[in-house]
């Protein structure tokens, strides 16, 4: 039947229930290991990282410390020496680096950027070899005419750091490697300014840094061959240049580079705070601009909506409609539960299995770079086909092919739940993956519900569209899946607001959606469909404020 969803929720419900109820025993140490949803890994965020000094004398191989705490570090040593007439191999520059890490590395942990663009993987010419936490990295780069900037990024579970740029100039057949500390955009002798904090805008890759602290500590490394004074340094906050405060310091490190430390008072406002450092040289040098999402009270809501087009009519629309429900639910003050709403919508060609995996993995990076806070909520909505492969419940990507079932689908247990479990915040997953009032809320109620959100333990709740023995349905009459339609109506129309306080909680939504779906599916399809909370770690947290 065109509008009937396949029988896959049975396996999903059985696996989820079994994983919650059972624990595996480790025979080696006698400790219990948790099941599917219980994998708890203690995470530790890396601390300050950045670039090293300008080499003003004869170039030599330098060690660049971009690590975190003493027990968790990464060191990168470019092995390419500065100089002219550098030979090429097969028309390409062979780049070499030595990496020291407290964590064992694999080739996938290291990414090369050429002129700030991620280089395509070339496994035949790149490699990572070594033992005892010391690794040799090699790769080849096809140089552009003019300036080329090459950067290595090393990512582990605890850190994501970039090296200092290796700057290479090509003029015809003449290849010159510049001394470390230069950039492709900055001539020798001109100042460069780099963030020297864990919240580096380059690592955040356009995402805002999230904080509840009003005072944002600042630390920058300034690379210049000239002397500068504190009076030449300005912090620019939301477009306004601020003079150095009493807490500001400008000091030289052991290599003779300048380190600026200070702080800026953030503003609670509708948009993000923008912060960067400006150094009055000739020309003026500026750091990258950091976007800061500051809300001392409210968490942020991070939404991932996935809608794959298989042989179903409304999966794409389900995903887009769900994302649209929350577009007006963010405000740093006033009548809202969340400070910011950040949405990733993957539909159609953008919802391939690989893209779904990659977006989920980005949530981990966002947490460790500060874009996701421990009190934030990740809300994932999945509308697609589901199927069982070797006992594993999988979600079809938009590129699904029966001849490549595993590579064109995503494991719900290992790749969706497993990845999100490694992000120590609150997660809610809505799974629809088996289908072929006037007055504002009381501010006191808003604050009470925000407190409940922040107090809820870091865990996972899964809301499935039907019970295991049932099918899930979509229909032209609804122009959505029945499950999605009920969620949208329960939130946007306030129909799920049982106590009429203009705040819809997760349990209120579950109660309404369960009754509504059962009723409309029975009426239109003459079938049974009963949505269910398969796992409920978070309890009755608030989700939505009705207007």
C-alpha positions as CSV (number, residue, x, y, z in Angstrom):
1,X,0.0,0.0,0.0
2,X,1.4,3.4,-1.0
3,X,0.6,5.1,2.2
4,X,1.4,2.3,4.6
5,X,4.6,2.3,6.5
6,X,6.5,-1.0,6.9
7,X,6.5,-3.2,10.0
8,X,9.7,-2.1,11.7
9,X,8.7,-0.5,14.9
10,X,8.4,-4.0,16.5
11,X,12.1,-4.5,16.2
12,X,12.9,-1.0,17.2
13,X,10.7,-1.2,20.4
14,X,12.1,-4.6,21.3
15,X,15.7,-3.5,20.9
16,X,15.2,-0.3,22.7
17,X,13.4,-2.0,25.6
18,X,15.9,-4.7,25.8
19,X,18.8,-2.3,25.8
20,X,17.3,-0.3,28.6
21,X,16.5,-3.3,30.7
22,X,19.7,-5.3,30.4
23,X,23.3,-4.8,31.2
24,X,26.3,-6.8,29.8
25,X,28.8,-8.1,32.4
26,X,32.5,-7.6,31.6
27,X,34.3,-10.8,32.6
28,X,37.6,-9.1,32.9
29,X,36.9,-6.6,35.6
30,X,33.5,-7.5,36.9
31,X,32.1,-4.0,36.0
32,X,28.7,-3.7,34.4
33,X,28.6,-2.2,30.9
34,X,25.4,-0.4,29.9
35,X,23.4,-1.3,26.9
36,X,22.3,0.7,23.8
37,X,21.3,3.9,25.5
38,X,23.6,3.7,28.6
39,X,27.0,4.3,27.1
40,X,28.4,7.0,29.4
41,X,31.8,8.4,28.5
42,X,33.4,11.0,30.5
43,X,34.5,13.9,28.3
44,X,37.1,16.5,28.9
45,X,37.3,19.6,26.8
46,X,40.7,20.7,25.6
47,X,42.0,24.1,26.7
48,X,43.8,26.9,24.9
49,X,45.1,26.2,21.4
50,X,46.6,28.3,18.7
51,X,49.7,29.1,16.6
52,X,53.3,29.6,17.5
53,X,55.9,32.2,16.9
54,X,57.2,34.0,13.8
55,X,60.6,32.6,12.7
56,X,62.6,35.7,11.8
57,X,66.0,34.0,11.3
58,X,66.9,31.0,9.3
59,X,64.0,28.6,9.1
60,X,64.0,25.4,11.0
61,X,61.5,22.7,12.0
62,X,59.4,24.0,14.9
63,X,57.2,22.3,17.4
64,X,53.8,23.9,17.8
65,X,52.0,23.0,21.0
66,X,48.3,23.1,20.4
67,X,47.3,20.7,23.2
68,X,45.1,20.9,26.2
69,X,45.9,19.9,29.7
70,X,49.2,18.3,30.5
71,X,47.7,14.8,30.5
72,X,45.9,15.4,27.1
73,X,48.1,17.1,24.5
74,X,48.8,17.3,20.8
75,X,52.1,18.5,19.4
76,X,52.7,19.1,15.7
77,X,56.1,19.6,14.1
78,X,56.2,20.6,10.5
79,X,59.2,18.7,8.9
80,X,59.3,20.9,5.7
81,X,62.2,23.3,6.0
82,X,61.8,26.9,4.8
83,X,63.7,27.9,1.7
84,X,63.6,28.4,-2.0
85,X,63.7,26.0,-5.0
86,X,61.8,23.3,-3.1
87,X,61.5,20.2,-5.3
88,X,58.2,18.7,-6.3
89,X,57.2,15.1,-6.6
90,X,55.0,14.3,-9.6
91,X,54.2,18.0,-9.8
92,X,53.1,18.2,-6.2
93,X,54.6,19.4,-2.9
94,X,55.2,16.6,-0.4
95,X,54.2,17.9,3.0
96,X,55.6,16.1,6.1
97,X,54.8,16.6,9.8
98,X,55.5,14.8,13.0
99,X,52.5,14.5,15.4
100,X,52.8,13.7,19.1
101,X,49.6,12.8,20.9
102,X,48.5,11.2,24.2
103,X,45.7,9.6,22.1
104,X,46.3,7.0,19.5
105,X,45.7,8.4,16.0
106,X,44.4,7.0,12.8
107,X,44.5,8.6,9.3
108,X,40.9,9.8,9.7
109,X,42.0,11.9,12.8
110,X,44.1,14.2,10.6
111,X,42.6,16.5,7.9
112,X,44.7,18.7,5.6
113,X,43.4,22.2,4.6
114,X,44.8,23.9,1.5
115,X,44.0,27.6,1.3
116,X,41.3,27.0,4.0
117,X,39.5,24.4,1.9
118,X,39.4,20.8,3.1
119,X,41.6,18.6,0.9
120,X,40.0,15.6,-0.7
121,X,41.2,12.3,0.8
122,X,44.0,10.7,-1.2
123,X,44.7,7.5,0.7
124,X,47.3,6.4,-1.9
125,X,49.6,9.4,-1.1
126,X,48.7,10.3,2.5
127,X,49.5,8.3,5.6
128,X,49.9,8.3,9.3
129,X,52.5,5.9,10.6
130,X,54.0,5.4,14.0
131,X,53.8,4.0,17.5
132,X,54.1,5.0,21.1
133,X,51.9,8.1,20.4
134,X,54.5,9.5,17.9
135,X,53.2,9.7,14.3
136,X,54.7,10.7,10.9
137,X,52.2,12.3,8.5
138,X,52.8,12.7,4.8
139,X,50.6,14.0,2.0
140,X,51.0,15.7,-1.4
141,X,49.4,19.0,-2.4
142,X,48.9,20.4,-5.9
143,X,50.0,24.0,-5.4
144,X,48.2,27.0,-6.9
145,X,50.1,29.9,-8.5
146,X,50.9,32.4,-5.8
147,X,50.4,31.9,-2.1
148,X,49.3,28.6,-0.6
149,X,48.4,28.1,3.0
150,X,48.5,24.5,4.4
151,X,47.1,23.6,7.8
152,X,46.7,20.3,9.5
153,X,43.7,19.7,11.8
154,X,44.0,16.9,14.4
155,X,40.8,15.7,16.0
156,X,40.4,13.2,18.8
157,X,37.5,12.6,21.2
158,X,38.8,15.2,23.6
159,X,40.3,17.8,21.3
160,X,40.0,19.4,17.9
161,X,43.1,21.6,17.1
162,X,44.7,23.1,14.0
163,X,48.4,23.6,13.4
164,X,50.1,26.8,12.5
165,X,50.0,27.5,8.7
166,X,52.7,26.3,6.4
167,X,52.9,29.0,3.8
168,X,54.2,28.1,0.3
169,X,54.6,30.4,-2.7
170,X,54.6,29.2,-6.3
171,X,55.9,31.3,-9.1
172,X,56.1,29.2,-12.2
173,X,58.5,26.4,-11.3
174,X,60.0,28.2,-8.3
175,X,58.7,26.9,-5.0
176,X,59.4,28.8,-1.8
177,X,58.4,27.7,1.7
178,X,58.1,30.7,4.1
179,X,59.2,30.7,7.7
180,X,56.6,29.5,10.2
181,X,54.3,32.1,11.6
182,X,53.4,33.8,8.3
183,X,50.0,33.5,6.6
184,X,49.2,33.5,2.9
185,X,47.3,36.8,3.3
186,X,49.9,38.6,5.4
187,X,53.3,39.8,4.0
188,X,56.4,39.4,6.2
189,X,56.8,42.1,8.8
190,X,53.0,42.7,9.2
191,X,51.2,41.7,12.4
192,X,48.8,38.7,12.6
193,X,46.3,38.1,15.5
194,X,45.1,34.7,16.5
195,X,42.6,33.5,19.1
196,X,44.5,31.6,21.9
197,X,41.4,30.0,23.4
198,X,39.4,26.8,23.2
199,X,36.6,28.8,21.4
200,X,38.6,29.6,18.3
201,X,36.3,30.9,15.5
202,X,38.2,28.8,12.9
203,X,37.4,25.6,14.8
204,X,33.8,26.7,15.4
205,X,33.4,26.9,11.7
206,X,30.7,29.5,11.7
207,X,28.9,28.1,14.8
208,X,28.4,30.5,17.8
209,X,30.2,29.8,21.0
210,X,27.6,29.3,23.8
211,X,28.1,30.5,27.3
212,X,26.1,31.4,30.4
213,X,28.9,33.5,31.9
214,X,28.6,37.3,31.4
215,X,32.4,37.9,31.4
216,X,34.1,36.2,28.4
217,X,37.9,35.7,29.1
218,X,40.0,36.7,26.1
219,X,43.5,35.6,25.1
220,X,45.2,36.3,21.8
221,X,48.6,35.7,20.3
222,X,50.0,38.6,18.3
223,X,52.7,37.8,15.8
224,X,54.7,40.8,14.8
225,X,58.5,41.6,14.4
226,X,57.8,45.1,15.8
227,X,57.2,46.3,19.4
228,X,53.6,47.2,20.3
229,X,52.1,48.7,23.4
230,X,48.8,48.0,25.3
231,X,47.5,51.3,23.9
232,X,47.6,49.9,20.4
233,X,45.3,46.9,21.3
234,X,41.5,47.2,21.2
235,X,38.8,44.7,21.9
236,X,35.9,45.3,19.5
237,X,32.5,44.2,20.9
238,X,29.4,44.4,18.8
239,X,31.1,47.0,16.6
240,X,32.3,49.2,19.4
241,X,36.1,49.5,20.1
242,X,36.8,49.2,23.8
243,X,39.9,50.6,25.5
244,X,42.0,48.2,27.5
245,X,40.5,47.6,30.9
246,X,42.3,47.3,34.3
247,X,42.4,43.5,33.8
248,X,44.0,43.7,30.4
249,X,47.6,42.5,30.0
250,X,50.1,42.6,27.1
251,X,53.1,40.4,27.7
252,X,55.8,38.7,25.8
253,X,56.1,34.9,25.9
254,X,59.4,32.9,25.9
255,X,59.6,33.1,22.1
256,X,59.2,36.9,22.0
257,X,55.7,37.0,20.8
258,X,53.0,39.2,22.4
259,X,50.1,37.6,24.4
260,X,47.1,39.8,25.1
261,X,44.7,38.7,27.9
262,X,41.6,40.5,29.0
263,X,37.8,40.1,29.1
264,X,34.6,41.5,27.7
265,X,31.2,41.9,29.3
266,X,28.6,40.1,27.1
267,X,25.2,41.6,26.4
268,X,22.0,39.5,26.6
269,X,20.3,40.4,23.3
270,X,18.3,38.9,20.4
271,X,21.4,38.3,18.2
272,X,24.8,36.9,19.0
273,X,27.6,39.0,20.5
274,X,30.5,39.6,18.1
275,X,34.0,39.9,19.5
276,X,37.4,40.3,17.9
277,X,40.8,41.9,18.6
278,X,42.2,44.9,16.7
279,X,45.9,45.9,16.8
280,X,46.8,49.4,15.6
281,X,49.7,48.7,13.3
282,X,50.2,49.6,9.6
283,X,48.0,48.2,8.3
284,X,45.6,47.5,11.2
285,X,45.6,43.8,12.1
286,X,42.5,42.0,13.2
287,X,41.7,38.5,14.5
288,X,38.9,36.3,13.3
289,X,35.4,37.4,14.6
290,X,33.9,35.2,17.3
291,X,30.1,34.9,17.5
292,X,28.9,34.3,21.1
293,X,25.5,33.1,22.1
294,X,25.0,34.4,25.6
295,X,22.1,33.5,27.8
296,X,22.6,33.3,31.5
297,X,19.4,31.3,32.1
298,X,17.9,29.7,29.0
299,X,19.4,26.7,27.2
300,X,19.7,26.5,23.4
301,X,17.7,24.1,21.2
302,X,19.6,22.3,18.4
303,X,17.3,20.7,15.9
304,X,18.1,18.1,13.3
305,X,15.3,17.2,10.9
306,X,15.8,14.4,8.4
307,X,13.4,13.6,5.6
308,X,14.4,11.1,2.9
309,X,12.6,10.6,-0.3
310,X,12.0,6.9,-0.8
311,X,8.6,5.9,-2.2
312,X,6.8,8.0,0.3
313,X,4.9,11.2,-0.4
314,X,5.4,13.3,2.7
315,X,8.7,12.6,4.4
316,X,10.4,15.7,3.1
317,X,7.4,17.8,4.0
318,X,7.4,16.2,7.5
319,X,11.0,17.3,8.1
320,X,10.5,20.9,6.8
321,X,7.2,21.3,8.7
322,X,8.7,20.0,12.0
323,X,11.6,22.4,11.6
324,X,9.3,25.3,11.0
325,X,7.3,24.7,14.2
326,X,10.2,25.9,16.4
327,X,11.4,28.9,14.3
328,X,9.8,31.5,16.7
329,X,10.6,29.6,19.9
330,X,14.0,31.3,20.7
331,X,14.7,34.5,22.5
332,X,17.3,35.4,25.1
333,X,14.7,37.1,27.3
334,X,11.0,37.3,27.7
335,X,8.4,34.7,26.9
336,X,10.4,31.8,25.6
337,X,12.0,28.6,26.9
338,X,15.1,28.7,24.7
339,X,17.7,31.3,24.0
340,X,18.6,30.2,20.5
341,X,17.1,27.8,18.0
342,X,19.7,26.2,15.6
343,X,18.3,24.0,12.9
344,X,19.9,21.5,10.5
345,X,17.4,20.3,7.9
346,X,18.5,17.3,5.7
347,X,16.0,16.5,3.0
348,X,16.2,14.9,-0.5
349,X,19.7,14.9,-1.9
350,X,21.1,16.4,1.3
351,X,19.8,13.5,3.3
352,X,22.2,10.8,2.1
353,X,23.4,8.3,4.6
354,X,26.8,9.9,4.7
355,X,25.4,13.4,5.2
356,X,23.3,12.1,8.1
357,X,26.3,10.5,9.7
358,X,28.4,13.6,9.2
359,X,25.9,16.0,10.7
360,X,25.5,13.8,13.7
361,X,29.2,13.7,14.2
362,X,29.3,17.5,14.0
363,X,27.2,17.7,17.2
364,X,30.1,16.1,19.1
365,X,32.5,18.7,17.6
366,X,30.1,21.5,18.5
367,X,30.0,20.4,22.1
368,X,33.7,20.2,22.5
369,X,34.2,23.6,20.8
370,X,31.5,25.2,23.0
371,X,28.7,25.6,20.4
372,X,26.5,23.2,22.4
373,X,26.3,23.6,26.2
374,X,25.6,20.8,28.8
375,X,22.1,22.3,29.5
376,X,21.2,22.5,25.8
377,X,18.8,20.1,24.1
378,X,19.4,18.3,20.9
379,X,16.0,17.5,19.2
380,X,16.3,15.0,16.3
381,X,13.3,14.3,14.0
382,X,13.6,11.5,11.5
383,X,11.0,10.7,8.8
384,X,12.0,7.9,6.5
385,X,11.8,4.2,5.8
386,X,13.3,1.8,8.4
387,X,14.3,-1.8,8.0
388,X,16.1,-4.6,9.8
389,X,19.6,-5.8,8.6
390,X,21.3,-8.5,10.5
391,X,19.3,-7.7,13.6
392,X,20.1,-4.0,13.4
393,X,17.4,-1.4,12.9
394,X,18.5,1.0,10.1
395,X,17.2,4.3,8.6
396,X,17.3,4.6,4.8
397,X,19.3,7.5,3.4
398,X,18.0,9.4,0.4
399,X,20.6,7.6,-1.6
400,X,19.4,4.2,-0.4
401,X,20.1,1.3,-2.8
402,X,19.1,-2.3,-2.1
403,X,22.4,-3.6,-3.5
404,X,24.3,-1.4,-1.0
405,X,22.0,-1.6,2.1
406,X,24.6,-0.9,4.8
407,X,26.5,2.0,3.2
408,X,23.3,3.8,2.1
409,X,21.5,3.5,5.4
410,X,22.3,4.6,9.0
411,X,22.2,2.4,12.1
412,X,19.7,3.8,14.6
413,X,21.5,2.1,17.5
414,X,25.1,2.7,16.6
415,X,25.2,5.8,14.5
416,X,22.2,7.9,15.6
417,X,21.7,7.0,19.3
418,X,25.4,6.0,19.7
419,X,26.8,9.3,18.5
420,X,24.2,11.4,20.3
421,X,24.9,9.5,23.6
422,X,28.5,10.8,23.4
423,X,27.3,14.4,23.6
424,X,26.7,15.1,27.3
425,X,23.5,17.2,27.1
426,X,19.8,16.3,26.8
427,X,18.6,14.6,23.6
428,X,15.1,13.9,22.3
429,X,14.5,11.8,19.2
430,X,11.2,11.6,17.3
431,X,11.2,8.6,15.0
432,X,8.6,8.4,12.2
433,X,10.7,5.9,10.3
434,X,8.4,3.1,9.4
435,X,6.1,4.6,7.0
436,X,5.7,2.9,2.9
437,X,-5.2,30.7,22.9
438,X,-4.7,34.3,22.9
439,X,-3.0,34.9,26.2
440,X,0.7,34.4,26.7
441,X,2.1,32.0,29.2
442,X,2.7,33.2,32.7
443,X,6.4,34.3,33.1
444,X,6.6,32.5,36.4
445,X,5.6,29.2,34.6
446,X,8.2,29.9,31.9
447,X,11.0,30.3,34.5
448,X,9.8,27.2,36.4
449,X,9.9,25.1,33.3
450,X,13.3,26.4,32.3
451,X,14.6,25.4,35.8
452,X,13.2,21.9,35.1
453,X,15.0,21.8,31.8
454,X,18.3,22.7,33.4
455,X,17.8,20.3,36.3
456,X,17.0,17.3,34.1
457,X,19.7,14.8,33.9
458,X,21.8,14.5,30.7
459,X,20.0,11.6,29.0
460,X,17.9,10.5,26.1
461,X,14.2,10.3,25.3
462,X,12.9,8.5,22.2
463,X,9.3,9.0,21.0
464,X,8.3,6.5,18.3
465,X,5.4,6.8,15.9
466,X,3.8,3.4,16.7
467,X,4.1,0.3,18.8
468,X,6.1,-2.7,17.6
469,X,3.2,-4.7,16.2
470,X,1.7,-1.7,14.3
471,X,2.2,0.2,11.1
472,X,2.5,4.0,10.8
473,X,0.6,5.9,8.2
474,X,0.6,9.0,6.0
475,X,-2.3,10.2,3.8
476,X,-3.1,13.0,1.3
477,X,-5.9,14.1,3.6
478,X,-3.2,15.1,6.2
479,X,-0.4,16.0,3.8
480,X,1.9,14.6,6.5
481,X,2.5,11.4,8.4
482,X,-0.2,11.0,11.1
483,X,2.5,11.2,13.8
484,X,4.0,14.4,12.4
485,X,0.6,16.1,11.9
486,X,-0.3,15.4,15.5
487,X,3.0,16.8,16.8
488,X,2.5,20.0,14.8
489,X,-1.1,20.5,15.9
490,X,-0.3,19.7,19.5
491,X,2.4,22.4,19.6
492,X,1.4,25.2,17.2
493,X,-2.4,25.0,18.0
494,X,-1.8,24.4,21.7
495,X,-4.0,21.3,21.6
496,X,-1.4,19.4,23.7
497,X,-1.5,22.0,26.4
498,X,-3.6,20.0,28.9
499,X,-3.3,22.3,31.9
500,X,-3.8,25.5,29.7
501,X,-0.7,27.3,31.0
502,X,0.5,28.0,27.5
503,X,3.5,25.6,27.9
504,X,3.5,22.2,26.2
505,X,5.7,19.6,28.0
506,X,7.0,16.3,26.6
507,X,4.5,14.2,28.5
508,X,1.6,16.5,27.5
509,X,2.7,16.1,23.9
510,X,2.9,12.3,24.3
511,X,-0.5,12.1,25.7
512,X,-2.1,14.2,23.0
513,X,-0.2,12.7,20.1
514,X,-1.0,9.2,21.2
515,X,-4.8,9.9,21.4
516,X,-4.9,12.0,18.3
517,X,-3.0,9.6,16.1
518,X,-5.0,6.6,17.3
519,X,-8.2,8.5,16.5
520,X,-7.4,9.8,13.0
521,X,-5.7,6.6,11.8
522,X,-8.7,4.6,13.0
523,X,-11.1,7.0,11.3
524,X,-9.2,7.4,7.9
525,X,-7.4,4.0,7.6
526,X,-9.5,1.8,9.9
527,X,-6.2,0.6,11.4
528,X,-4.4,0.9,14.8
529,X,-1.4,3.2,15.4
530,X,-0.3,4.1,18.9
531,X,2.8,6.3,19.4
532,X,4.9,5.4,22.4
533,X,7.7,6.8,24.5
534,X,10.2,3.9,24.1
535,X,12.8,5.6,26.4
536,X,12.2,8.5,28.8
537,X,15.3,9.6,30.6
538,X,14.4,13.3,30.6
539,X,11.0,13.1,32.2
540,X,8.4,15.8,31.7
541,X,10.5,18.7,30.3
542,X,8.9,21.7,28.6
543,X,9.2,21.9,24.8
544,X,7.1,24.7,23.5
545,X,5.4,28.0,24.5
546,X,2.1,28.7,22.8
547,X,1.2,32.2,21.8
